[in-house]
Amino acid sequence: MDDPGPRQLTAVWHDFDVEGFFDDSEYGLTYVEASPSDELIVELESELGFRLPDSYVEFCRRHNGGIPKLNCLPTDQPSGWAEDHAAINGILSIGRGQHSLGGDFGSKFWQEEWGYPSFGICFADTPTGGHTMFMFDYRECGPQGEPQVILVDQECDYRIGVMAPNFEQFIRGLVDESEFEEE
């Protein structure tokens, strides 16, 4: 992958409480790593074959991975979890730890061991134990573009559902699971 040069971040999270967004419990911290260096970002992008979305990089520079407190995304598509929403377990960090893009349970693991598509990057897991994954989808934008966020359901022949046009809208669309609890 060609290096497109220095990343120009846009401060899209200036009005968003990234620190308060995460559950920093003992388990939640297993997803968290130190803020990624420019060198690590370039290294992982080269290994994965795709440029990471700027909003994801900026997000991870403020809090690198973790379990979100707001963990459900409303959707009109069945998600393998529910008919009206998709649930997120954790956002992978930019790094090499267990729950990171380059770690033991990173994007390559899900693609090579579980058969997830190679046209993108697995960046967040779900409570289904690997049977659904959130991915950055680069099919329309190319490896240097701004990917949409999809949910891939391994149990339904890798059915793809578009969840958000980009990472920022994905994060801003998350709501508390209590909005879906049955009375």
C-alpha positions in Angstrom: 0.0 0.0 0.0 1.4 3.4 -1.0 1.9 5.9 1.9 -0.4 8.8 1.2 1.7 11.1 3.4 1.0 12.8 6.7 -2.5 12.4 8.1 -4.4 15.6 8.5 -6.8 15.1 11.4 -9.9 17.3 11.6 -10.8 17.3 15.3 -14.2 15.7 14.6 -14.5 14.6 18.2 -14.1 18.2 19.7 -17.7 18.0 20.9 -17.7 14.4 22.0 -16.7 12.9 25.4 -14.5 10.1 24.2 -13.2 9.4 27.7 -16.7 9.2 29.1 -17.9 7.0 26.3 -16.0 3.9 27.5 -16.5 1.5 30.4 -13.0 1.3 31.9 -13.7 -1.7 34.0 -11.0 -4.4 34.4 -12.3 -6.3 31.4 -12.9 -3.2 29.4 -9.2 -2.2 29.8 -8.1 -5.4 28.1 -9.2 -3.6 24.8 -7.2 -0.5 25.6 -3.7 0.4 24.6 -1.5 3.5 24.6 -2.2 6.1 22.0 -0.8 4.8 18.7 2.3 6.4 17.2 2.4 7.5 13.5 4.8 4.7 12.9 2.5 2.0 14.3 -0.5 3.3 12.3 1.5 3.2 9.0 2.8 -0.3 9.9 -0.7 -1.7 10.6 -2.2 0.0 7.5 0.5 -1.6 5.4 -0.2 -5.0 7.0 -4.0 -4.7 6.6 -3.8 -3.2 3.1 -6.1 -0.2 3.9 -5.8 3.3 5.2 -7.6 3.6 8.6 -10.4 6.2 8.7 -9.1 9.5 10.0 -12.0 9.7 12.5 -11.1 6.2 13.9 -7.4 7.2 14.2 -8.3 10.5 16.0 -10.8 8.6 18.2 -8.0 6.0 19.1 -5.5 8.8 19.9 -7.9 10.0 22.6 -8.9 6.6 23.9 -7.3 3.6 22.1 -10.0 0.9 22.1 -12.4 -0.2 24.7 -15.9 -1.3 25.6 -18.5 1.5 24.9 -21.1 2.3 27.5 -23.5 3.0 24.7 -23.4 -0.4 23.0 -26.4 -0.7 20.7 -27.0 0.7 17.2 -30.6 1.0 16.0 -31.1 -0.6 12.6 -34.0 -1.7 10.4 -32.0 -4.8 9.4 -31.9 -8.0 11.4 -28.4 -8.2 13.0 -28.0 -11.7 14.2 -28.5 -10.2 17.7 -31.9 -8.6 17.3 -34.4 -7.4 14.7 -34.1 -3.7 15.5 -30.5 -3.2 16.6 -27.0 -4.4 16.5 -24.9 -4.7 19.7 -21.2 -3.9 20.0 -19.0 -5.6 22.6 -15.7 -3.7 22.1 -13.8 -1.5 19.7 -10.4 -2.8 18.8 -7.4 -0.6 19.5 -4.7 0.4 17.1 -2.0 -1.8 18.3 -0.7 -5.4 18.8 -2.4 -6.4 22.1 -5.0 -9.2 22.3 -8.0 -7.0 21.4 -6.3 -4.8 18.8 -6.2 -4.6 15.0 -2.8 -6.3 14.9 -3.3 -8.6 17.9 -4.3 -12.2 18.5 -7.9 -11.4 17.9 -7.4 -8.7 15.3 -8.7 -8.3 11.8 -6.5 -10.9 10.2 -7.6 -13.5 12.8 -11.2 -13.0 12.0 -10.6 -13.1 8.2 -8.2 -16.0 8.2 -9.7 -18.2 10.9 -13.4 -17.3 10.6 -13.7 -16.4 6.9 -14.7 -12.8 7.2 -14.4 -10.9 3.9 -11.0 -9.5 2.9 -12.4 -6.2 1.4 -12.1 -4.5 4.7 -11.0 -4.4 8.4 -12.7 -6.0 11.3 -12.6 -3.2 13.9 -15.3 -4.1 16.6 -16.7 -7.4 18.0 -20.1 -8.2 19.2 -21.6 -10.2 22.0 -22.2 -13.1 19.6 -18.7 -14.6 20.3 -17.4 -14.0 16.8 -20.5 -14.8 14.8 -21.0 -11.2 13.8 -18.4 -8.5 13.3 -18.4 -4.8 12.5 -16.1 -4.0 9.6 -14.8 -1.0 7.6 -16.0 -1.7 4.1 -13.6 -0.4 1.4 -15.4 -1.9 -1.7 -16.8 1.4 -2.9 -14.1 3.8 -1.7 -11.0 1.9 -2.4 -8.1 1.1 0.0 -7.3 4.8 0.6 -10.9 6.1 0.9 -13.4 6.6 3.7 -15.1 3.3 4.3 -18.6 2.7 5.4 -19.4 0.6 8.5 -21.0 -2.8 7.9 -22.1 -5.7 10.1 -21.2 -9.1 8.7 -23.2 -12.1 10.0 -21.1 -15.3 9.7 -24.1 -17.5 10.6 -26.2 -16.2 7.7 -23.6 -16.9 4.9 -21.7 -13.7 5.7 -24.7 -11.5 5.1 -23.7 -7.8 5.0 -25.8 -5.0 6.5 -24.7 -1.4 6.1 -24.8 0.2 9.6 -23.3 3.7 9.0 -21.7 5.8 6.2 -18.6 6.2 8.3 -17.0 5.6 11.7 -18.0 8.9 13.2 -21.7 8.4 12.4 -21.4 4.8 13.7 -20.1 6.0 17.0 -22.6 9.0 17.3 -25.4 6.6 16.5 -24.8 4.2 19.4 -27.4 4.2 22.2 -27.8 2.5 25.5 -29.1 -1.0 25.5 -32.0 0.0 27.8 -33.7 1.5 24.8 -34.3 -2.0 23.6 -35.2 -3.8 26.8 -38.6 -5.4 26.8 -41.1 -4.2 29.5 
